Amino acid sequence: MDIAPMQDGDEAAVVVLWDLCGLTRPWNDPARDLALACEAADSVVLIARDDTRICGSIMTGFDGHRGWVYYLAVHPDARHRGLGRALMTAAESWLVDRGAPKVQLMVREDNTDALGFYEALGMTRQAVVTLGRRLD
């Protein structure tokens, strides 16, 4: 399976994948998130394709201090074949190439499947509290 930066024209299929994987929320516009990531020089959206479709994605960026990962999605019928791990490896390689010393991500605390996946990749829970507020 090929993993490469998203191409023009892939946007709708990527958003459909994110919806299918339960990654979107009503208060976040996934198409806007995708457009912002594609416009920024310090981020990339990597996608995995099989012969017929986009079956995986990951968004990553480097803020100058640490790398961040968002929207790791694997189509339900492509899971448990190492694609999620391959996408994380590709994102981490992209970050290392830019000098990022660390990668972080946020997972909703009730998403036990995702927490188990990331822990199996060697990621550990960090002793931090995430705070935020809407600016829009």
C-alpha positions in Angstrom: 0.0 0.0 0.0 1.3 3.4 -1.0 1.5 6.2 1.6 2.0 9.7 0.2 0.9 13.3 0.7 -2.7 13.9 -0.2 -3.3 15.2 -3.7 -5.7 17.8 -5.0 -9.1 16.2 -5.5 -8.7 13.8 -2.6 -10.4 16.1 -0.1 -14.0 14.7 -0.3 -12.8 11.1 0.0 -10.7 11.9 3.1 -13.5 13.7 4.9 -15.8 10.7 4.1 -13.2 8.4 5.6 -12.9 10.5 8.7 -16.7 10.5 9.1 -16.8 6.7 8.6 -14.2 6.3 11.3 -16.0 8.5 13.8 -13.3 11.2 13.9 -15.5 14.2 13.1 -17.5 16.2 15.6 -20.3 18.7 14.8 -18.4 21.6 16.3 -15.4 21.0 14.0 -15.5 21.4 10.2 -13.4 18.6 8.9 -13.1 20.1 5.4 -11.8 23.3 7.0 -9.3 21.4 9.1 -8.1 19.6 6.0 -7.8 22.8 4.0 -5.8 24.5 6.8 -3.4 21.6 7.1 -2.9 21.5 3.3 -2.2 25.2 3.2 0.4 25.2 6.0 4.1 24.7 5.3 4.5 22.9 8.6 1.9 20.2 8.2 1.0 17.4 5.9 -1.9 15.0 5.3 -0.6 11.6 4.3 -2.9 9.1 2.8 -2.8 5.4 2.0 -4.4 4.1 -1.1 -5.1 0.6 -2.3 -6.0 -0.1 -6.0 -9.5 1.5 -5.7 -9.7 4.0 -2.9 -8.2 6.0 0.0 -8.2 3.6 2.9 -6.2 5.5 5.4 -5.0 9.0 6.4 -3.0 10.8 9.0 -2.5 14.6 9.6 0.7 15.7 11.2 2.4 19.0 11.9 5.4 20.5 13.6 5.0 23.6 15.8 8.7 24.1 16.3 8.7 22.4 19.7 7.0 19.1 19.1 5.1 17.1 16.4 1.4 16.6 16.6 -0.8 13.9 15.0 -4.5 14.2 14.1 -7.1 12.3 12.2 -5.4 8.9 12.0 -8.1 6.9 10.2 -8.1 3.4 8.7 -11.2 2.2 6.8 -12.9 -0.4 8.9 -12.4 -3.2 6.4 -8.7 -2.4 6.1 -8.0 -2.6 9.8 -5.8 -5.1 11.7 -3.3 -5.4 8.8 -0.7 -2.9 10.0 -1.9 0.1 8.1 -2.4 2.3 11.2 1.1 1.5 12.3 2.5 2.2 8.8 0.7 5.6 8.8 2.1 6.5 12.2 5.6 5.5 11.0 5.2 7.7 8.0 4.1 10.6 10.1 6.9 10.2 12.5 9.4 10.0 9.6 8.0 13.3 8.2 8.4 14.9 11.7 12.0 13.5 12.2 12.9 15.0 8.8 11.9 18.4 10.1 13.8 18.1 13.4 10.8 17.3 15.7 12.2 15.7 18.9 8.8 14.4 20.2 5.4 13.5 18.8 2.1 13.9 20.7 -1.5 13.4 20.0 -4.8 13.7 21.8 -7.3 10.9 22.3 -10.7 11.2 23.8 -10.6 9.4 27.2 -13.5 7.1 26.3 -11.9 5.9 23.1 -10.4 2.8 24.5 -9.7 1.2 21.1 -7.5 4.1 20.1 -5.8 4.3 23.5 -5.0 0.6 23.2 -3.7 1.0 19.6 -1.4 3.9 20.6 -0.1 2.2 23.7 0.7 -0.9 21.6 2.9 1.5 19.5 4.9 2.4 22.6 3.2 5.7 23.3 2.5 6.5 26.9 0.0 8.8 28.7 1.5 12.1 29.5 0.9 13.9 32.9 -0.7 16.9 31.3 -4.2 18.5 31.2 -5.4 19.8 27.9 -7.2 23.2 28.2 -8.9 25.1 25.4 -11.6 27.4 24.2 -13.2 28.1 20.9 -12.0 31.2 19.0 -14.6 31.1 16.3 
